[in-house]
Amino acid sequence: PGRVLEERIKSGLGVNEQLAAWFDKSILPLILERLSGPDKLDEALAEFKFFFENPIYEAGLLIWKDATGQEIRGSLEEAKKIILNFKSDISKTEIEKQFIETIGERSKGTMLWPLRVALSGLKASPGPFDIIAAFSSLSASTSTEKGSAGKQIILKRLDSAIAKLENI
């Protein structure tokens, strides 16, 4: 039953042979961790499409509580600087450590909420550290975005989110 479910997940997300190893290592464990049962498979697939498609969302979703657009833009710019210094295939633990050290005593939500939204386009998704770790393990040879490494996908999504905030 496990292999059948895994194949249904791969088929539902359109995972091709080129992406299969990356998917099995980085994405499938996240899906299985969040999947509450086979009857919830369609919901889970919708929640993970952002790994294969650019997310579509309204700019307002990027805003954390009562933060301003300018504060969120600053947080996303800061996130970009952190990510630019990452080596490829960085661990979730190291990602989290670098972000938490940078955030310090400030509100974690002001950086982590818009980061999650920029990467997934969703209110409910795996956390930003999981998403960054998964994309970071995507090598240039398996990328769906014309040879770009996962880091480039992350940076492109952050740039898109920052652009959405121009008028907020």
Sequence and secondary structure as in RCSB ss.txt:
>XXXX:A:sequence
PGRVLEERIKSGLGVNEQLAAWFDKSILPLILERLSGPDKLDEALAEFKFFFENPIYEAGLLIWKDATGQEIRGS
LEEAKKIILNFKSDISKTEIEKQFIETIGERSKGTMLWPLRVALSGLKASPGPFDIIAAFSSLSASTSTEKGSAG
KQIILKRLDSAIAKLENI
>XXXX:A:secstr
 HHHHHHHHHHHHT  GGGHHHIIIIIHHHHHHH   GGGHHHHHHHHGGGTS     GGGG  TT  HHHHHHH
HHHHHHHHHT  TT  HHHHHHHHHHHHTTS SHHHHHHHHHHHHS SSSS HHHHHHHHHT  GGG SSTT  H
HHHHHHHHHHHHHHGGG 
